């Protein structure tokens, strides 16, 4: 095998291992969704908070305990309004204008809505649901995608399987845009999960092998064409010396 082929085989082998590792990590983890969002009004009929439910399903083979998350939803409309008001204030200071706006969005609304969740222990392949509350009047935002920060990973650091996934990749949010959101998270046994992973790994392995064989064939065709070009080239005729005929 030529050096180029050996290098190609090595690169594809590394790529295959990385792809399979990433695919296995994606299959594992803890799925969660936010649901049953209910606005809560005060005595004046004004929405002051939002009750919600959160459901978590542990797909891993290890118990996830003592974990904590921070969920942050961004309000782009409020953020744009606050940013524009800040720009106007800077411009007013630059031009020495003393008039100030009567309404300051930042005094009434924040750019982000955040929720801290402490999770009870979740056993392998177990689903749990819990209730929580967010102090905001913008309940409609809670169905949007959010930024998920794992503030405490619990047993992930000491468990080999969870450590491979990593705290930052352990929790996967299921959005209302996904069909999976509208059904119960199904129980998956360890044997079924292993079979799914083996099947996925085999499919990806065959794809990489096909790519490898195709690339080798292309390299072989290029080498063959180069040899044919060399063979078809006319032989170089000897040139007479400057001293006269030979």
Secondary structure as UniProt FT lines:
FT   HELIX           3..27
FT   STRAND          30..41
FT   TURN            43..44
FT   STRAND          47..58
FT   STRAND          67..74
FT   HELIX           76..94
FT   TURN            95..96
FT   HELIX           105..107
FT   STRAND          112..118
FT   TURN            124..125
FT   STRAND          127..134
FT   HELIX           139..143
FT   STRAND          147..153
FT   HELIX           154..157
FT   HELIX           160..165
FT   HELIX           167..170
FT   STRAND          171..173
FT   TURN            176..177
FT   HELIX           179..182
FT   HELIX           190..232
FT   TURN            242..243
//
